[in-house]
């Protein structure tokens, strides 16, 4: 069955594309959720409208992501942690901790969008990448300091 996608679907295609899917998948999943429409002659002519709508949504989402990126990059967050002898941290600073610090500053991000390679286990200054949109990444400055 040929369908025209109305939304981006991972592994299938992007909005506005005409793709071939199995009949049951189209009827039982894509059509009821309004993720796709049948590829009829009339719908193929209206494909330009679907593409235009997607472009408008993408531009709006990108503008909002750029605003969030600017707010994050202006921030310099301090995380106070308990340390033992020789300035060794008790525990570590994780992406969840960073998400909480950002939320306290009024910036809501999902902890999964904070791209830490591994939890921070030492005092110092770190640049932490925060992925906001698929091609918009902000660099957050994080100071891990000793608790007083």
Secondary structure, DSSP 4 states (H G I P E B T S, - for coil): -EEEESS-BTTTB-TT-EEE--HHHIIIIITTTTSEEE--HHHHHTHHHHHHHHHHHHHHHHHHHHHHHHHHHH-EEEEEE-B-GGG-BSS-B-HHHHHHHHHHTT----GGGB--SS-B-SSEEEEEEEEEETTEEEEEEEEEEE--
